[in-house]
Amino acid sequence: MQKLTIVVNCTDRKSAMPESTLRIRNLPSGDVKSRFAAWDRNVAAAWKKVPLLDLYQGEAWLQAKGLAADARAQGFDVRMLVASAGLGLNEVTQVAPPYAATFASGHADSVTEDLEQLPRWWSLLTGRAQSTSLAENSHQSILMVLSENYARAMDEELTDLAMRGGDYLLVGGWRPVDGLHRLPADRDLRESLGGTVSSLCLRMARRWLAERTGPKLWNQHDITDWSDWAAVTRKSENYGRRQTSDTEIVEIIQMLVKREPTLSATRALRQVRDSGIACEQKRFGSLFRDAAGAQ
């Protein structure tokens, strides 16, 4: 049976609330290394732990589990790994405490707002005894579905993996990596594939896996067929969102947080945008931190 390692990034939604010590926002100030050391101690000291498969929640996680189920139905022997800003790269059968940490920017629990520091944090995560790496799984086919910032954090590992010349495919990601087959995120396919923007790359991966024609994850015939299908399927989404002032956005944030005290910046921004208001992510993240902190 052909072995397949599936790598996805974690989700903001969890099945349980983290303790205050397991929220990045509550770490003491300092450089990346010292903050990570404090974080790692807090994770190790936590007593409440659940399997990662049950910890993550939401539509994107349902799609991730669906991708693994699709692969098994096609005869693959599947191993599923999750890339986490709080835990590193782990098999979904491992247990861990509920936590709040993300590589996404503009979030109260972002590990850093400096994109250039993301790989540094990831390199520290790879040193955790529980974590694995892409290199350790490079003897198998690897299907990776990663958001832009998670791919940024893992860029060194992705570059190393590409040099190994195996059967690897990245859906989403940050940039082209020489030697690594990649299917970039294509938001104009969302209407055809359905679901939320956050699950788009997972839905793309599921379609790609279902439509592939050979034993490997990638071949030229399949990319030609995909390109032909996408060319007639793409539909640009014009949201027509209105611009508004910082004051109005802060008032909306305060109302949302009052209604749902545990609301994250990512989910709050989604609600604001769904209401027809435009706001750039970094701007919203700053306003959210100020507004939520004033509650």
Secondary structure as a PSIPRED ss2 file (coil, helix, strand):
# PSIPRED VFORMAT (PSIPRED V4.0)

   1 M C   1.000  0.000  0.000
   2 Q C   1.000  0.000  0.000
   3 K E   0.000  0.000  1.000
   4 L E   0.000  0.000  1.000
   5 T E   0.000  0.000  1.000
   6 I E   0.000  0.000  1.000
   7 V E   0.000  0.000  1.000
   8 V E   0.000  0.000  1.000
   9 N E   0.000  0.000  1.000
  10 C C   1.000  0.000  0.000
  11 T C   1.000  0.000  0.000
  12 D C   1.000  0.000  0.000
  13 R C   1.000  0.000  0.000
  14 K E   0.000  0.000  1.000
  15 S C   1.000  0.000  0.000
  16 A C   1.000  0.000  0.000
  17 M C   1.000  0.000  0.000
  18 P C   1.000  0.000  0.000
  19 E C   1.000  0.000  0.000
  20 S H   0.000  1.000  0.000
  21 T H   0.000  1.000  0.000
  22 L H   0.000  1.000  0.000
  23 R E   0.000  0.000  1.000
  24 I H   0.000  1.000  0.000
  25 R H   0.000  1.000  0.000
  26 N H   0.000  1.000  0.000
  27 L C   1.000  0.000  0.000
  28 P C   1.000  0.000  0.000
  29 S C   1.000  0.000  0.000
  30 G C   1.000  0.000  0.000
  31 D C   1.000  0.000  0.000
  32 V H   0.000  1.000  0.000
  33 K H   0.000  1.000  0.000
  34 S H   0.000  1.000  0.000
  35 R H   0.000  1.000  0.000
  36 F H   0.000  1.000  0.000
  37 A H   0.000  1.000  0.000
  38 A H   0.000  1.000  0.000
  39 W H   0.000  1.000  0.000
  40 D H   0.000  1.000  0.000
  41 R H   0.000  1.000  0.000
  42 N H   0.000  1.000  0.000
  43 V H   0.000  1.000  0.000
  44 A H   0.000  1.000  0.000
  45 A H   0.000  1.000  0.000
  46 A C   1.000  0.000  0.000
  47 W C   1.000  0.000  0.000
  48 K C   1.000  0.000  0.000
  49 K C   1.000  0.000  0.000
  50 V E   0.000  0.000  1.000
  51 P E   0.000  0.000  1.000
  52 L H   0.000  1.000  0.000
  53 L H   0.000  1.000  0.000
  54 D H   0.000  1.000  0.000
  55 L H   0.000  1.000  0.000
  56 Y E   0.000  0.000  1.000
  57 Q C   1.000  0.000  0.000
  58 G C   1.000  0.000  0.000
  59 E H   0.000  1.000  0.000
  60 A H   0.000  1.000  0.000
  61 W H   0.000  1.000  0.000
  62 L H   0.000  1.000  0.000
  63 Q H   0.000  1.000  0.000
  64 A H   0.000  1.000  0.000
  65 K H   0.000  1.000  0.000
  66 G H   0.000  1.000  0.000
  67 L H   0.000  1.000  0.000
  68 A H   0.000  1.000  0.000
  69 A H   0.000  1.000  0.000
  70 D H   0.000  1.000  0.000
  71 A H   0.000  1.000  0.000
  72 R H   0.000  1.000  0.000
  73 A H   0.000  1.000  0.000
  74 Q C   1.000  0.000  0.000
  75 G C   1.000  0.000  0.000
  76 F C   1.000  0.000  0.000
  77 D E   0.000  0.000  1.000
  78 V E   0.000  0.000  1.000
  79 R E   0.000  0.000  1.000
  80 M E   0.000  0.000  1.000
  81 L E   0.000  0.000  1.000
  82 V E   0.000  0.000  1.000
  83 A E   0.000  0.000  1.000
  84 S E   0.000  0.000  1.000
  85 A C   1.000  0.000  0.000
  86 G C   1.000  0.000  0.000
  87 L C   1.000  0.000  0.000
  88 G E   0.000  0.000  1.000
  89 L E   0.000  0.000  1.000
  90 N E   0.000  0.000  1.000
  91 E E   0.000  0.000  1.000
  92 V C   1.000  0.000  0.000
  93 T C   1.000  0.000  0.000
  94 Q C   1.000  0.000  0.000
  95 V E   0.000  0.000  1.000
  96 A E   0.000  0.000  1.000
  97 P C   1.000  0.000  0.000
  98 P C   1.000  0.000  0.000
  99 Y C   1.000  0.000  0.000
 100 A E   0.000  0.000  1.000
 101 A C   1.000  0.000  0.000
 102 T E   0.000  0.000  1.000
 103 F C   1.000  0.000  0.000
 104 A C   1.000  0.000  0.000
 105 S C   1.000  0.000  0.000
 106 G C   1.000  0.000  0.000
 107 H C   1.000  0.000  0.000
 108 A C   1.000  0.000  0.000
 109 D C   1.000  0.000  0.000
 110 S E   0.000  0.000  1.000
 111 V C   1.000  0.000  0.000
 112 T C   1.000  0.000  0.000
 113 E C   1.000  0.000  0.000
 114 D C   1.000  0.000  0.000
 115 L H   0.000  1.000  0.000
 116 E H   0.000  1.000  0.000
 117 Q H   0.000  1.000  0.000
 118 L H   0.000  1.000  0.000
 119 P H   0.000  1.000  0.000
 120 R H   0.000  1.000  0.000
 121 W H   0.000  1.000  0.000
 122 W H   0.000  1.000  0.000
 123 S H   0.000  1.000  0.000
 124 L H   0.000  1.000  0.000
 125 L H   0.000  1.000  0.000
 126 T C   1.000  0.000  0.000
 127 G C   1.000  0.000  0.000
 128 R C   1.000  0.000  0.000
 129 A C   1.000  0.000  0.000
 130 Q C   1.000  0.000  0.000
 131 S C   1.000  0.000  0.000
 132 T C   1.000  0.000  0.000
 133 S C   1.000  0.000  0.000
 134 L C   1.000  0.000  0.000
 135 A H   0.000  1.000  0.000
 136 E H   0.000  1.000  0.000
 137 N H   0.000  1.000  0.000
 138 S C   1.000  0.000  0.000
 139 H C   1.000  0.000  0.000
 140 Q C   1.000  0.000  0.000
 141 S E   0.000  0.000  1.000
 142 I E   0.000  0.000  1.000
 143 L E   0.000  0.000  1.000
 144 M E   0.000  0.000  1.000
 145 V E   0.000  0.000  1.000
 146 L E   0.000  0.000  1.000
 147 S C   1.000  0.000  0.000
 148 E H   0.000  1.000  0.000
 149 N H   0.000  1.000  0.000
 150 Y H   0.000  1.000  0.000
 151 A H   0.000  1.000  0.000
 152 R H   0.000  1.000  0.000
 153 A H   0.000  1.000  0.000
 154 M C   1.000  0.000  0.000
 155 D H   0.000  1.000  0.000
 156 E H   0.000  1.000  0.000
 157 E H   0.000  1.000  0.000
 158 L H   0.000  1.000  0.000
 159 T H   0.000  1.000  0.000
 160 D H   0.000  1.000  0.000
 161 L H   0.000  1.000  0.000
 162 A H   0.000  1.000  0.000
 163 M C   1.000  0.000  0.000
 164 R C   1.000  0.000  0.000
 165 G C   1.000  0.000  0.000
 166 G C   1.000  0.000  0.000
 167 D C   1.000  0.000  0.000
 168 Y E   0.000  0.000  1.000
 169 L E   0.000  0.000  1.000
 170 L E   0.000  0.000  1.000
 171 V E   0.000  0.000  1.000
 172 G E   0.000  0.000  1.000
 173 G C   1.000  0.000  0.000
 174 W C   1.000  0.000  0.000
 175 R C   1.000  0.000  0.000
 176 P C   1.000  0.000  0.000
 177 V C   1.000  0.000  0.000
 178 D C   1.000  0.000  0.000
 179 G C   1.000  0.000  0.000
 180 L C   1.000  0.000  0.000
 181 H E   0.000  0.000  1.000
 182 R E   0.000  0.000  1.000
 183 L E   0.000  0.000  1.000
 184 P C   1.000  0.000  0.000
 185 A C   1.000  0.000  0.000
 186 D C   1.000  0.000  0.000
 187 R H   0.000  1.000  0.000
 188 D H   0.000  1.000  0.000
 189 L H   0.000  1.000  0.000
 190 R H   0.000  1.000  0.000
 191 E H   0.000  1.000  0.000
 192 S H   0.000  1.000  0.000
 193 L H   0.000  1.000  0.000
 194 G C   1.000  0.000  0.000
 195 G C   1.000  0.000  0.000
 196 T C   1.000  0.000  0.000
 197 V H   0.000  1.000  0.000
 198 S H   0.000  1.000  0.000
 199 S H   0.000  1.000  0.000
 200 L H   0.000  1.000  0.000
 201 C H   0.000  1.000  0.000
 202 L H   0.000  1.000  0.000
 203 R H   0.000  1.000  0.000
 204 M H   0.000  1.000  0.000
 205 A H   0.000  1.000  0.000
 206 R H   0.000  1.000  0.000
 207 R H   0.000  1.000  0.000
 208 W H   0.000  1.000  0.000
 209 L H   0.000  1.000  0.000
 210 A H   0.000  1.000  0.000
 211 E H   0.000  1.000  0.000
 212 R C   1.000  0.000  0.000
 213 T C   1.000  0.000  0.000
 214 G C   1.000  0.000  0.000
 215 P C   1.000  0.000  0.000
 216 K C   1.000  0.000  0.000
 217 L C   1.000  0.000  0.000
 218 W C   1.000  0.000  0.000
 219 N C   1.000  0.000  0.000
 220 Q H   0.000  1.000  0.000
 221 H H   0.000  1.000  0.000
 222 D H   0.000  1.000  0.000
 223 I H   0.000  1.000  0.000
 224 T H   0.000  1.000  0.000
 225 D H   0.000  1.000  0.000
 226 W H   0.000  1.000  0.000
 227 S H   0.000  1.000  0.000
 228 D H   0.000  1.000  0.000
 229 W H   0.000  1.000  0.000
 230 A H   0.000  1.000  0.000
 231 A H   0.000  1.000  0.000
 232 V H   0.000  1.000  0.000
 233 T H   0.000  1.000  0.000
 234 R C   1.000  0.000  0.000
 235 K C   1.000  0.000  0.000
 236 S C   1.000  0.000  0.000
 237 E C   1.000  0.000  0.000
 238 N C   1.000  0.000  0.000
 239 Y C   1.000  0.000  0.000
 240 G C   1.000  0.000  0.000
 241 R C   1.000  0.000  0.000
 242 R E   0.000  0.000  1.000
 243 Q C   1.000  0.000  0.000
 244 T C   1.000  0.000  0.000
 245 S C   1.000  0.000  0.000
 246 D H   0.000  1.000  0.000
 247 T H   0.000  1.000  0.000
 248 E H   0.000  1.000  0.000
 249 I H   0.000  1.000  0.000
 250 V H   0.000  1.000  0.000
 251 E H   0.000  1.000  0.000
 252 I H   0.000  1.000  0.000
 253 I H   0.000  1.000  0.000
 254 Q H   0.000  1.000  0.000
 255 M H   0.000  1.000  0.000
 256 L H   0.000  1.000  0.000
 257 V H   0.000  1.000  0.000
 258 K H   0.000  1.000  0.000
 259 R H   0.000  1.000  0.000
 260 E C   1.000  0.000  0.000
 261 P C   1.000  0.000  0.000
 262 T C   1.000  0.000  0.000
 263 L C   1.000  0.000  0.000
 264 S C   1.000  0.000  0.000
 265 A H   0.000  1.000  0.000
 266 T H   0.000  1.000  0.000
 267 R H   0.000  1.000  0.000
 268 A H   0.000  1.000  0.000
 269 L H   0.000  1.000  0.000
 270 R H   0.000  1.000  0.000
 271 Q H   0.000  1.000  0.000
 272 V H   0.000  1.000  0.000
 273 R H   0.000  1.000  0.000
 274 D H   0.000  1.000  0.000
 275 S C   1.000  0.000  0.000
 276 G C   1.000  0.000  0.000
 277 I E   0.000  0.000  1.000
 278 A C   1.000  0.000  0.000
 279 C C   1.000  0.000  0.000
 280 E C   1.000  0.000  0.000
 281 Q H   0.000  1.000  0.000
 282 K H   0.000  1.000  0.000
 283 R H   0.000  1.000  0.000
 284 F H   0.000  1.000  0.000
 285 G H   0.000  1.000  0.000
 286 S H   0.000  1.000  0.000
 287 L H   0.000  1.000  0.000
 288 F H   0.000  1.000  0.000
 289 R H   0.000  1.000  0.000
 290 D H   0.000  1.000  0.000
 291 A H   0.000  1.000  0.000
 292 A H   0.000  1.000  0.000
 293 G H   0.000  1.000  0.000
 294 A C   1.000  0.000  0.000
 295 Q C   1.000  0.000  0.000
